């Protein structure tokens, strides 16, 4: 049976961790560089890594559960 999106443990774990990570990195970048323009690039990278992390978890789970 196919899981619903909110029941997908990897999805929830990735989103919670990445939101915390993005907030922390954005605030730290703001403090370090002194303006929000310098942290926009970091924000874009963080969102991209969130998507990549989700698919990494799914691929890992797929191969790990096969063994």
N, C-alpha and C positions, 0 to 999 in steps of 0.2 A: 504494500500500500504506500502511495506517495505521501510524504509529509507536507503539511502546509508550511509556508514560508516562516511564520512565527514559531513553529514547532521545531524548526531546524536549529539544532544546538550550535553548529558551526556559525551560522548566520548571526545568532544572538551574541555569541562569544566575540566574534570579529567586530561587530558594530559597537558593543560596549567598550572593548579595549581600544578601538581606534578613535572613538569619540573622546575618551579620556586622553589618549595620546595627542590628538589634534589640538585639544584645548590647552594642554600643557605646553606643547611645542610652540603654539601661536603666542601664548602669553610670555613664554621665555624669549622668543624672538622679538617680541615687542619691547621687552625690557632691555635686551642686548643691543638691538639696532636703533631703538628710539622712535621708530615710526611704524605705522601699519603697512606702508607700501612695501617695505622690505620683507614683511612676513607673508605677503600674498602668495609668493612663489612657494614657500614652505607649506602653506595651506593647500595649494593645488597638488603638490607632491603627496601630501598626507591623504588627500581624498583618493588619488590614484593608487596609493599603496593600500588603502582600505579595500578597494575593489580587487586588487591583486591578492591580498591576504585571504579574502573570502574564497577565491578560486583555488588558491594553494591549499587551504583547509579541505575543500571538497575533493581535490585530486588526492591529497594525502589520505583522507578517509577512504576513498575508493580503493586505493592500492593496499592500504593497511588492512582493511577488512577482507580483502581477497585471500590473504595469507592465512 
